[in-house]
């Protein structure tokens, strides 16, 4: 594409809605002019806000060669094509060459080995987590199990304490 099209044509393509929706990322774009070829700076100028994400690919010829070289990190919510596509469309906040560092502690996952959720693992994000379900599906029970594991005391209100205690007993001691 860089060798065949000039700046005027690339500016025109950058305005095309189909190009903007379908061009998710560029790979191996040169950072500087080399041998009379276009470079990253010119492409960004020509395409403007239509310039997509830049990603690094691994083209290992053997299994032990995969992943060598510069890294590219994607912040995804699931390991699906749709999640990767969404990440590339929002590349300014979800694609980076350095992993995001968090200065706070966090729970990465919770695994249950007994009770109603036996064998279940819930994975958490570093930023925002939501528990969604119908009434009685166990959202509060999961939070109470985490509270219990960290020995966080019940609230001061008697009504809350009774409710939370019943939730915990239901979660772990219910007869099947």
Secondary structure as UniProt FT lines:
FT   TURN            2..4
FT   HELIX           7..15
FT   HELIX           17..22
FT   STRAND          25..27
FT   TURN            35..36
FT   HELIX           40..47
FT   HELIX           48..50
FT   STRAND          53..55
FT   HELIX           63..65
FT   TURN            66..67
FT   STRAND          73..74
FT   HELIX           81..89
FT   HELIX           91..94
FT   STRAND          95..96
FT   STRAND          109..111
FT   TURN            116..119
FT   STRAND          121..123
FT   TURN            135..136
FT   HELIX           139..149
FT   TURN            150..151
FT   HELIX           158..173
//
